[in-house]
Amino acid sequence: MNRIVFPTNENMSYLSKVESSFEESNYLTVLDVTGQNITEVKLIKNTHPHTSDDIIKECKENHFNVLILPNKENLPIEELKENGTSVFIATEHKNVLSTFSDFVQDKLIKVK
């Protein structure tokens, strides 16, 4: 199972629009995914981690495997990768479900 995270401001499950950054979002919409199937959708209040260590800790504690953002942020990419979290950029502002579909179809850009 993978946990895929999207920054959102709406409490509309996977119909929420993906926001431009973690800092600007009120919520994190988390998809629990097995293969290409969504098994559960969770909404977590964003704690707004400010430091690299906080971001890594949040991902590690919540077992986030993938972060999906519409813009590249100043994230500790190398440290996230070392802890098993990949970061992808979605160039179009869509809702969570449409962005997840793009992820499954390899249409998103992996940050290296």
N, C-alpha and C positions, 0 to 999 in steps of 0.2 A: 504494500500500500504506500502511496505517496501523498503528501500533504502539500497542496498548491495554494499559495497565498496571493490575494489581490487587495490593494488598498482601495477602500470605498467610503462613501459618505452616506449612502442610503441603506436602510434596513429592509432590503428587498431581495435577500438571498442572492441567487445567481443572476437575477435580473438587474442588480445594482450596476451602475456605471463605474468602470475602473477609473480611479482618480490619478492625478498626475504624480503624486509622490506619497510616501509613507508619512512624511511630516504633515501633509495637508489633509490626510484622511482621518475620519472619526472612527472607522471600523476597519477590521481586516476580515475579509470574507475568505474562509478556508474551505477548500474542496478536498475531501478525502477521496482518493481515486485508486481503483484497482484496475490495472490495464488501462483501457480507455473509458471505463465506466465510473461515473460519480456515485459513490456509495453513501456519502453524507455531506451536508453543507452546514457549516457553523459560522456564526458571526461573533467576532471577538472585539471588544472595545479596544481601540488602539491606545497603548500605553505611551506612545511617542518616545521610543528610545532615542537618546541624543548622541551617545558616543558609540564608537565602533564596538566596544566591548558589550554595551547594552544590546545592540542589534544582534550580535553573535549569540549572546545569552538567550535572547528572546527566541531566536530560530532554533537553538539547541533544545531549550526547555519544552517548546511546543512541537518539536520534531518536524519543522518545516523543511521540506526537500527542495521546493521551488518557489522563488519569488518572481512575480510577474508585474512589471511596471510599464506605464506608457512612456516614461522618460528615463534616461540614465541618471541616476542619482549618485551622490558621493558616498557609495557604500564600500565597505571593506571586502571587496570581491575575493581576493586571495584567501582571506581568513574564512569567509563563508564557504568557499569551495573546500577548504581543508576540513570543515565541519560537516560536509555533506549537503550543502545548500547551493543550488544553481540559481542564477539570475537571468531572466529573459526580458527583452524589451518588446512591447507591443506598440507598433508605430501608429495604430489607429485607436481612437477613443471609442471603445465599444463596451457592452456590458460584460459581466463576468463569463456568462455562458458562451457568448460569441468569441471572446478572447480565449477561453479554454479550448474551443473548437479549433481555433487557429494554432494553439499550442500542440494539440494532437496531430494536426496536419503539417507540423514543422514549418509554420509560416512566421514564427517569432524569431527574433535575433538573440542568440545566446551571448551574454557578456563574458568575455574571456579575460 
